[in-house]
Amino acid sequence: MQIGELAKRSGLAASRIRFYEEQGLLRATRKANGYRNYSPHALVTLNIIVSAQGAGFALGDIIGLLPSEDAAWRRDELLSALLKKVEDIKAMQKRLSQTRKQIESLIASIESKPEGLTCAENTDRVLAQFKEVTLGKS
């Protein structure tokens, strides 16, 4: 199929498809007139690429996992990459949770300004508390 049809069927812009081809993620043959010709497998490959990107995989990671059109999936490599991605996500969730708690603490500190403090004094108080929290002293 030509790039216009592949773009229409995949919902992707032709420029994005050409980009994936330039990056080595997708293959096309050239017709005598120079037009790109994609196999029906290209649509599946594009869906995999888009899904993998949505899951946080970089293009460099994806290229190593895609099977060629005439080969089977490299099961062990794919499974290993997916398990590593799950661990990466868990680590990111932990960092995000810690960051959220720090921000919530900062918000609470700002909202609980003692009476009689000037803005400058409250800023110093809040920054000192935030420094303690981020350094793990509290």
N, C-alpha and C positions, 0 to 999 in steps of 0.2 A: 504494500500500500504506500501511497505517496505521503509526504509529510503533512499536507493539508488534511487528509483523511485521518491520519494518526492524531493530529492535533485535535480535530473535532471529536474523535472517539475517546480520547484520553482526557479532554478538557484542559489540556495544557497549551500554552502558546508555542508556535513553531520555533520561536527563538530559544525557548527553554529546551525543547527537544534537541535542537542543534547543539546547544550547550552541553547537554548530557552526552551527545555523540562525541563532541570535541574532548570531553573528559574521559572517554573510553568506557562509558557505562552502557552505551547503546551502539549497535552496529547497523549500518545501512550499506546497501550496494548502490552503485550508480548505473543508471540506464544510459543508453547511447546518447540521449539528449542531455545528460548531466543531472537529471532529477534523481533525488534520493528515493530508494525503494526499501521499505521496511517489511520484515516478515510479520506475520500475525503474532508471533512471540514478543514482538516489541511492545505491544500494548500491555502484556503481563509484566514485562520488565519495567515499564514506566510506572505501573501501579506499585510495584515492589519498591522502586526508588523513592517515590513520593511518600509511601507509608513509612519506609525506613527513616527518611529525613524527618518526618513528623514524630518519630519515636526518639529522635535525637542523634541518629547516626550521621556522621560526616560523610561526604561523598567518597573520600579516600577509604573509609571503612566499608562502604557499600560495594565499591568496585571489587574488593577482595572476596566478597561473599556471593556475588551474582554468578550463577552458572552460565556457561556459554550456551548458545542455542542448541548445540549438539551434545552437551554434557549434562550430567546429573548434578544435583545440589551436593556441595561438599558438607555433608551432615555434621561432622565433628567440628569443623571450623565455624559453621553457622551456629551450632549449639553453644560453642565456647563464646562467640561474640555476643550472643543474646544473653547468656548468663552474666558476662562482664557488664553489659549494659544495665542489667537489673541491679547489679552491685553499685554501679556508678549512680544510678537513680536513687538508691537507698542512701548513699553518702551525700548526695545533693539534698535529699529531703531532710537529712539530719542537720546539714549546714543551714538550710532555709529555716528550719524550725528554731535553731539557735538565734539566727538573725531576727526572726519574727519576735522572739521573746525579748531580745535586746531593744528592739524598736518599741514594743509594747511597754517595756520598763521606762524607756525614755519618754514616751507619751504620758504615762502615769506621773512621772517626775515633773514634767512640764505643767500638767494639769493640777498638781498639788502644791502650787506656789504658796509658801507661807505668807501670812499677812505681814505687811510692813517691809517686805523685801523690795528693793528696786529691781528693775528689769536686769540691770548689769549684775547685781548680786544673785538674782535667781539664775541667770545664765551661768555664772561661776558655779553655783550649787549643782545645777543640772549637769554641767560638763564634768564636774568632779565625780558625781554619781555614775555617769555614763562611763567614765574612765575606769572606775572600780569594776563595773559590770563587765566591760569588754576585756579587762585584764584578769577577770575571774577571781576578784578579791571578795565578792559578796555572794 
